[in-house]
Amino acid sequence: MKKILFSFSLLLFGLMINGCVKNSTVTQNQQTTIQRTTVPTPISPTIVTAPPLAMGDYDQLQTVQGTTLSLQEKSNGFVFPQYNNKIVLLQIFGQDCPYCFEEMPIINNIKRKYAGNLQLIGIQAQEPMSKETASYLIQKFEMNYPIIDKDEGRGLLRFIQNTYGWTGILPYTLIIKNGVTEYSFSGAVSHQELDEAIKSLI
C-alpha cells in the first residue's frame, strides 16, 4: 500500500513539474465548458511574464523556419491576414511534453483531412529550442507549418494567459475562425473532439 501511495505521489509531482496533462477542458465561444475529468493544475514553467502585445496592433513574429507570421490580437480572438479564408488551429506545445507529441498524429490527420479549410500554427512554450531540436521535431513529427518559439512568442503567450485563463497546461489548443476563438482545449484532445469542432465551423 505504501508503494502504491508513493508511486501516485511521484506521478502527481511529475505533472506539476512539466505542466503536461492528458485530459482536456473544452470551451466553445468562451461560454460553455465541458470537463471530462478533474486534473491538478500544475505549477508550470510555461507561464511567462512579458507584457502582451498591444491590442489592435499587427505584430510580426519570426518562425523557427525563418518566415514571418503576421497577427493581430483581438478581445475575442486573433486575425492572421495570411490565412483570412481559413480556420486556424493554434497549437501550444512543449519540446519536453510527451502528451503534446502523443497528439501529433491526430493533429497531422486533421491537417490532411481539412487541408483546404485549415491552417496550423504552433507555439513552443517551454524553454527556447535549439535549431537542432527544432529541426528534429519538425522532421520527426511532420510539423510542416509555422512554429513560433518561446522567446519570439512571449507576448502572444502572455495575451493567451490573460484572455483565456490559460494556466500553462500543455498541450493547449485554440480554434479560430474569422478572427474569433471558437474553441479551446486544455490538455490532450482526441481526434473526435477536433474533428467535430472543425466540422461545425465549415
C-alpha positions as CSV (number, residue, x, y, z in Angstrom):
1,M,0.0,0.0,0.0
2,K,2.9,2.4,0.8
3,K,4.5,1.6,-2.5
4,I,1.2,2.5,-4.4
5,L,0.9,5.7,-2.5
6,F,4.5,6.6,-3.2
7,S,4.1,5.9,-6.9
8,F,1.0,8.0,-7.0
9,S,2.7,10.9,-5.3
10,L,5.6,10.7,-7.8
11,L,3.1,10.8,-10.7
12,L,1.4,13.9,-9.3
13,F,4.8,15.6,-8.7
14,G,5.8,14.9,-12.3
15,L,2.6,16.5,-13.6
16,M,3.2,19.6,-11.5
17,I,6.7,20.0,-12.8
18,N,6.2,19.7,-16.6
19,G,2.7,21.1,-17.0
20,C,1.6,18.4,-19.3
21,V,-1.8,16.7,-18.9
22,K,-3.7,14.1,-20.8
23,N,-7.3,15.2,-20.0
24,S,-8.9,18.2,-21.5
25,T,-11.3,21.1,-20.9
26,V,-13.2,22.2,-24.0
27,T,-14.6,25.7,-24.3
28,Q,-16.8,26.9,-27.2
29,N,-17.2,30.7,-27.7
30,Q,-15.8,31.2,-24.2
31,Q,-19.2,30.3,-22.7
32,T,-19.8,26.5,-22.5
33,T,-17.3,24.4,-20.6
34,I,-17.2,20.6,-20.7
35,Q,-14.7,18.9,-18.4
36,R,-14.1,15.2,-18.8
37,T,-12.2,14.7,-15.5
38,T,-10.7,16.8,-12.8
39,V,-6.9,17.2,-13.0
40,P,-4.4,19.1,-10.8
41,T,-3.4,22.5,-12.0
42,P,0.4,22.2,-12.5
43,I,3.0,24.7,-11.5
44,S,4.3,25.1,-15.0
45,P,7.4,26.6,-16.4
46,T,5.4,27.8,-19.4
47,I,3.9,30.8,-17.5
48,V,5.5,34.0,-19.0
49,T,5.9,37.5,-17.6
50,A,6.5,39.5,-20.7
51,P,3.8,42.2,-21.4
52,P,1.2,41.2,-24.0
53,L,1.2,42.7,-27.4
54,A,-0.7,46.0,-27.8
55,M,-4.4,45.3,-28.6
56,G,-5.2,46.1,-32.2
57,D,-1.6,46.3,-33.4
58,Y,-0.3,43.9,-36.0
59,D,2.8,42.1,-34.9
60,Q,5.4,40.3,-37.0
61,L,6.7,37.1,-35.4
62,Q,9.6,35.1,-36.8
63,T,9.0,31.4,-37.1
64,V,11.7,28.8,-36.4
65,Q,11.6,28.1,-40.2
66,G,12.7,31.6,-40.9
67,T,9.5,33.0,-42.2
68,T,7.4,35.9,-40.8
69,L,3.9,35.5,-39.4
70,S,1.6,38.5,-39.0
71,L,-1.1,38.5,-36.4
72,Q,-3.4,40.9,-34.7
73,E,-4.8,40.2,-31.2
74,K,-8.5,41.0,-30.5
75,S,-10.5,40.8,-27.3
76,N,-12.1,37.5,-28.5
77,G,-9.5,36.0,-30.9
78,F,-6.8,36.6,-33.4
79,V,-6.5,37.8,-37.0
80,F,-3.9,36.2,-39.3
81,P,-4.0,38.1,-42.5
82,Q,-2.1,35.4,-44.4
83,Y,-4.9,33.0,-43.6
84,N,-8.0,35.1,-43.9
85,N,-10.2,32.4,-45.5
86,K,-9.1,29.6,-43.3
87,I,-9.8,28.2,-39.9
88,V,-6.7,28.5,-37.7
89,L,-5.7,25.8,-35.3
90,L,-3.3,27.4,-32.8
91,Q,-1.4,24.6,-31.1
92,I,0.7,25.4,-27.9
93,F,3.1,22.6,-27.2
94,G,6.4,22.0,-25.3
95,Q,9.5,20.4,-26.5
96,D,9.6,18.1,-23.4
97,C,5.9,17.4,-23.2
98,P,5.1,13.8,-24.0
99,Y,1.4,14.3,-24.3
100,C,2.0,17.0,-26.9
101,F,3.8,14.6,-29.1
102,E,1.2,11.8,-28.5
103,E,-1.4,14.0,-30.1
104,M,0.8,15.0,-33.1
105,P,-0.6,12.1,-35.3
106,I,-4.1,13.4,-34.5
107,I,-3.1,17.0,-35.5
108,N,-1.5,15.8,-38.7
109,N,-4.5,13.7,-39.6
110,I,-6.8,16.7,-39.0
111,K,-4.5,18.8,-41.1
112,R,-4.7,16.4,-44.1
113,K,-8.4,15.9,-43.8
114,Y,-9.2,19.7,-43.8
115,A,-6.3,20.8,-45.9
116,G,-8.3,23.3,-47.9
117,N,-10.0,24.9,-44.9
118,L,-7.5,24.7,-42.1
119,Q,-4.1,26.3,-41.2
120,L,-2.0,25.0,-38.3
121,I,0.3,27.3,-36.3
122,G,2.5,26.0,-33.5
123,I,3.9,27.8,-30.4
124,Q,6.6,26.1,-28.4
125,A,6.1,27.3,-24.9
126,Q,8.8,25.7,-22.8
127,E,12.5,26.7,-22.7
128,P,13.6,28.1,-26.1
129,M,14.6,25.3,-28.6
130,S,18.0,25.0,-30.2
131,K,18.0,24.9,-34.0
132,E,18.9,21.2,-33.9
133,T,15.9,20.4,-31.6
134,A,13.5,22.4,-33.8
135,S,14.7,20.6,-36.9
136,Y,14.5,17.2,-35.2
137,L,10.9,17.8,-34.0
138,I,9.8,19.2,-37.4
139,Q,11.1,16.2,-39.2
140,K,10.1,13.5,-36.7
141,F,6.5,14.8,-36.2
142,E,5.9,16.2,-39.7
143,M,5.3,19.7,-38.3
144,N,5.2,21.3,-41.7
145,Y,3.5,24.5,-40.6
146,P,4.7,27.8,-39.0
147,I,6.2,27.3,-35.5
148,I,7.0,30.2,-33.1
149,D,9.5,29.5,-30.3
150,K,9.0,30.8,-26.8
151,D,11.3,33.8,-26.9
152,E,9.6,35.1,-30.0
153,G,6.1,34.4,-28.7
154,R,6.3,35.6,-25.2
155,G,3.9,38.5,-25.7
156,L,1.4,36.2,-27.5
157,L,1.6,33.6,-24.8
158,R,1.0,36.3,-22.1
159,F,-2.0,37.5,-24.1
160,I,-3.4,34.0,-24.2
161,Q,-2.9,33.7,-20.4
162,N,-4.7,37.0,-19.7
163,T,-7.5,36.4,-22.2
164,Y,-8.4,32.7,-21.9
165,G,-7.1,32.0,-18.4
166,W,-4.5,29.5,-19.7
167,T,-2.6,28.2,-16.6
168,G,0.4,26.8,-18.5
169,I,-1.1,23.3,-19.0
170,L,0.2,21.6,-22.2
171,P,-0.9,20.9,-24.8
172,Y,-3.3,23.8,-25.2
173,T,-5.3,24.3,-28.5
174,L,-7.3,27.2,-29.8
175,I,-9.5,27.0,-32.9
176,I,-10.1,30.4,-34.6
177,K,-12.4,31.4,-37.4
178,N,-12.8,34.9,-38.9
179,G,-10.7,36.3,-36.0
180,V,-12.9,34.8,-33.3
181,T,-11.7,32.0,-31.0
182,E,-14.5,29.4,-31.2
183,Y,-13.0,26.5,-29.2
184,S,-10.2,25.9,-26.7
185,F,-8.9,22.6,-25.4
186,S,-6.8,22.5,-22.3
187,G,-4.8,19.2,-22.1
188,A,-4.6,16.5,-24.7
189,V,-7.5,16.4,-27.2
190,S,-9.0,13.5,-29.1
191,H,-9.4,13.2,-32.9
192,Q,-13.2,13.2,-32.5
193,E,-13.2,16.4,-30.5
194,L,-11.1,18.2,-33.0
195,D,-12.9,16.8,-35.9
196,E,-16.4,17.7,-34.6
197,A,-15.2,21.2,-33.6
198,I,-13.7,22.0,-37.1
199,K,-16.6,20.4,-38.9
200,S,-19.0,22.6,-37.0
201,L,-17.2,25.7,-38.4
202,I,-17.1,24.8,-42.1
